[in-house]
Amino acid sequence: MKKGVRIAIAVVVGIAAASWIYRDKEPTAEQLDAAFSDMPSWQVIKEQEPAFRSKIQDQMLAMNKAGKTEQQIIDTIQPQILNLQMARLQTAPDANVVEYMKLNIEQIAAMQKLSDDNCFRFVYPEVKGGVNPMRLLDKGLTQRRMEADANMMRASAGPNKHTVTQEEIARAETDVVPIIQKLTQKYGNDIELLQAPNKGQGKEKLSCDLVQDLWNNVLALPEPQAAGLIRYSVSD
């Protein structure tokens, strides 16, 4: 389950960054840094991981100079920022973890209202190529998502940061069983799409429904259990 769940989380900050850089054929590092100053989640990355931020920024500039497309830049940096955020979820407080996931699901639902194909590409960009939600979704929703990302990452290093315990892991392993059983009863063998999204081509609606159903069941749990299961699901 873990692998399939992990890739069902879309990252916004990398997409936003790549969207801006592609507007200017020859941006400088200074221009790039200034343009990102109003992106809450990018600012937290700059505060917490300056070396990582420089690496991503240099990578975007190099790819832009090499003539790579906007989507190619997005697809390259998105997994790197996803890995960072998944690590931060492990130490973020319960409320921030749950809010992060709620906003992620809200975006997936909004994308599916546009089309099942857009939704599938948003959730699983590595299968068919991604889409740019900055061009497709409501700006207010995107801003709220970036703020939730920033709050989560900042809280993950704050005074109330969380420590995952063996008891939490054991509870998550217990909590996930009835959810998977419920989804299996509803979707049958198609539940494998969570583990093998590459089999979702031609089943885009089903794949998107399944992802949302999974996370909505998780979010229906009491907040500590929901947060614990989210952390467990996206851990290595």
N, C-alpha and C positions, 0 to 999 in steps of 0.2 A: 504493500500500500504506500509506503513512504515515498518511493521514487515517483509514482504517479501523481501523488498529491503535491509534491514539491514543485513540479513543473506547471501546476495549475494555479500559479500565483503570478499575476502580471506586475511588472515594475514600471512605474510612471516616470520617475526622475530621469532615467537614462533616455527614455523616449523624448521627454521634453528637451533635454540637452541636445540630442541629435537633431531635433526639429529646428532648433535655433541655429545651430552651426551650419546647417545646410542652406540657410538663407543667404549667407555671405560666402562667396567663393574663396576668399582669402582672409579669414578672420585671424587676429593675433590672439595670443594667450591672454593678454590684458583685456581685450574686447570680450573674449569668451567669459572670463571671470566676472567682468562687470555685468554682462547680460544675465548671468545666473544668480545675481545678488538677491533677486526677489523670489527665488525658488527655495522654500523653507528646507526641503529635504536635502538639497544640494549644499546648503550652508552648513547643515549638521555634518555632512560628510567632510566638508572642508575643515570643520572644527575638530572632528574626532579622528579623521584619517587623512591628514594632509598629503602623505606620500601616495596613498591610493588615489586621491583626487587628482594629483598631478599626473599620475600614470594614465588615468582615464582621459584627462584633458589632452595630454600629448597624443594619445592614441586617436582621439577624435580629430584633432588637427591634422595628423599625418594621413588619416584615411580620407579626410576631406581634400587635402592637397593632392592625393593620389587619384582623385576622381571617383571615389566610391559613392554610391547612392545613399540617400538618407536612410533607407531601410537597412542597407548593409551596415551602416554605422550603428543603428539601433540594435540590430541582431548581434553585433559584436560586443557592445558594452552592456546590454541588458542582462545577460547571465552573470556578469561580474558583480553588478550592483545587487542582483537578486541574492547571490551568495552572501554578500555582506549583510543584507537585511535579514536573511534567514538566521545568520549568526546572532544578530542583535535581538531577534525575537526570543532567544533562549534566556536572556537576562532582563528583558522588558517586563514591567509589572503586568498583572493580569488584564487590567482595564485597557491598557495600550495595545496589548496583543489582540484582544477581542475587537477593539475599534479598527485596528489595521485590517483585520480580516473582513469585518462588516463592509468597509469601504471598498475592498477588493471585489467582494461579491456584488455590491451595488453597481460597480463599473461593468462587471461581466454581464449582469442583467440588462443594463442600459445598452451595451454593445449588441446583445442578442435581439433587442427590439429593432435594431437597424437591419440585421440579417444574421442568420445562423452561421454563415461563412465568416463574416467579420468577427463574430464571437469566438469561433474556433481558432481563427488566426491570432486573435488577441490573447487567448489562453495558451495556445500551443504554437508559438511562432516558429519553432524548430521543425514542424511537420510540413506546413505549406507556405511558410513565410508569414511575417507578421503584418500588422496594420498599425497606423499611427492614431491612437485615441485622441491626441491633441487636435487632430483635424476632424474628428468624428463625434466626440462626446461633448456634453455641456461643460463649459469652462469652469463653472462653479463646482461641479462634481470633481473635476480634475484637481482644482485647487484644494478642496477638502481632503482629497486623497493624499496629496503631497503634504498637507499639514499633519495628517494622521501618521504618515511615514516619518516625518520629522519628529513629532512628539514621541513616537515609539522609540526611535533611535536615540533621542536625547535622554529619555527616561531609562533606557537600558544601561546607561552609564551613570545614572543619578543616585541619590542617597537611598532611594527605595527600590533599587534594582533587585531583580529576582534571582534566586538560586534554584536550579532544577535539582530535585531530590529523587532518590530511588523510589520513594513512596509515590511521587507524582508520576513517574514513568510507569510504575505498576498500575496505578489508577487509570492512566491513559490506555494502557494495553487492555484493561478490562472494559473501559467505556467504549472503545472502538468496535468491540465485537457485535453488540446489538445493532449498531449503525450499519455495519457491513452486511449483517444478516438481513436487515430491512431493505437495503439497496439491492441485495441479491434477489430477494423475493420480487422486487419491483422490476428490475432490469435483466434478471437472468444472467446469461453468460456475457452480456454486454458490459457488465461491471468491470471486465478486464480492460476496458478503455481507459480506466484510471491508471492502470499500470502500463498500457501500451497505446498511447494516444496516436501512434502512427497508423493504427488500425481504424482510426476515426474518420478517415476520408470517405465520404459518402454517408457518414453518420454524424454530421456536424451538429445537428440539432440535439441528437441523443447525447453526444459528448458534452455539450454545454449544459443540458438539463442535468446530467449526472453530476457534473462538478458542482453546480449550484445546490443540488439536492444534498450532496455530501456535506458541504460546508454549512448549509442551513441546519442540518441535523446536529452538527457539532456546536453551532452557535446557540442551539436550543437548550444546551446543557447549562447548569449554573456556571457563572463566570469563571471560577477557579478551575473547574473541570474542563470547560471549553478552552481556556487558555493553555492548560496542561496538554490537552490533546492536540492543539495547534502546534505547540512547541515540539511535541513528540513526532508529529507527522512530517515536520519539515527538518528534523534533525538528521545528521549524517548517520 
